[in-house]
């Protein structure tokens, strides 16, 4: 990967690649629901209320991060919930960090105070990644999900923007 990867707002041409990432990355280890979208239109409908940023070079989209307020309440306008995904072939290349750094900076510019996310207990790599990037654990939802005959914890993490 010799080309520079930049983070930018999503463009219409990115959606087929985002659909491919979405349809490949979710497993019972990282999501209580296995996502699969048959069409780009179905995927776009799912994310219509979110702002999406992509990490891309001239050849492809390597990953995405989306943000939205937790609820429509005015009291939640200083918080973003986020979702992040990196193409399996592009993992461990610093793309997730680039995406998080971009959203932290965007949040600062837009006077967002808190970034939040949830991560399943079985997803130890993601938990380590978020901690390494300054997120702290705010909550533990013990036995939150029952998947494949086993209970699974769910954690809530947050990053506070100065």
Order of alpha helices (4+ residues) and beta strands (2+ residues): beta-alpha-alpha-beta-beta-beta-alpha-beta-alpha-beta-beta
